[in-house]
Amino acid sequence: MQPNIIVQFKGTVYENGYGQIAQRVMRDRRLHRNAKVIYAYLCSYAGGNVLDPKWAWPTVSLMMDDLGFKKEETFYKYRKELIDYGYITVEQFRDGKGKFTRNLYNIELQPQPK
């Protein structure tokens, strides 16, 4: 059964989703600009997701393509900054054979550095 979907702001740039970005993250000078780009991208999914506004789960390959990252190592390096400073947590899911199938990203409202 498919869920009911409400489209807000039809015909605008907000139609496919939007989010809020915490100024604290954007002003955190410990974070590289690439980490901030990843954070902003995740926030854009989280706030406007009609199925569950607290969660986002774009694939790593989609994020890399959309954001222009050429190497996975580079992407993971900056994603790790966000994890280490407590701005996001990542929950990994596995299939029945133990293979990772997707990540679930949580934007932390009260960051706790590791």
Residue, then its C-alpha position, 0 to 999 in steps of 0.5 A: m500500500q502506498p502512503n498518501i503524499i502531500v506536495q507542499f509548494k508545488g511548482t517551486v524549488y521546495e516541492n521536492g523537499y527542504g530542510q533547516i540548517a543550524q547556523r552552529v554547524m555552518r559556523d563551526r570552524r573545526l569542520h571543513r567546508n566539504a563536511k558542511v556541504i554534506y550536512a546541508y545536503l542531508c538537512s535538505y532531505a530531512g526537513g521535507n521528507v513527507l514520509d518521516p521528517k526526522w530521517a534521510w537516506p540518500t545513497v552514498s553514490l547519489m550524494m557523491d554525484d549530486l555534490g561532485f565528490k570524485k572519490e569515496e574516501t574523500f566523501y567518507k573523510y568529511r562525513k566522518e567529521l560530522i559523526d565525530y563532532g556529533y552532528i549526525t549519526v549513521e545507522q547501517f542496515r544489512d540484508g539477510k546475508g549480512k551485506f550492508t544495504r543502506n544507511l539511515y542518517n540522523i541529524e542530531l539536535q544536541p550534538q555530542p562529540k565522540 
